[in-house]
């Protein structure tokens, strides 16, 4: 096995690990960061496969733009992790 094959196997394992982490993560911000790691590793794969134009596009769109859009969306919505009270009818019950 040469160094390229070993590095591809390591990147594939990292990508699978990041995908599993993104799926099981309860906090949406950490899940978005994991998906950006997946896109970054995918862009490295494309570069190794001699497709630098596709790698650059994946890095620009997948890592940068999509992550920024998701983070802005999460920031502008109400996060359930921060919710400390429950409203039942007219009463507010604090946890």
Residue, then its C-alpha position, 0 to 999 in steps of 0.5 A: x500500500x502506498x501513502x495515497x491509498x492510506x490517506x484515502x482510507x483515513x479520509x474515508x473513515x473520517x468522513x464516515x465518522x463525521x457523517x455519523x456524528x452529524x446524524x446523532x448530534x442533538x445540537x444543530x450547530x455542531x451538526x452543521x460543522x460536521x457536515x462542513x467537515x464532510x464537504x471539506x474532505x469530499x473536496x480533498x477527494x476531488x482534488x486527489x482524483x485530479x478534478x481541481x475545478x470540482x474540488x474548488x467548487x465543492x469547497x466554495x459552495x459545500x464548505x463555505x456558502x452552505x455552512x454560512x446559510x445554515x449558521x445564519x438560519x440556526x441563529x435566527x430561529x429559536x433553539x430548543x436547547x436553550x428553552x427553559x420553560x414550558x407554556x401550558x395554556x396561560x401558565x408558564x412552568x419553569x424547568 
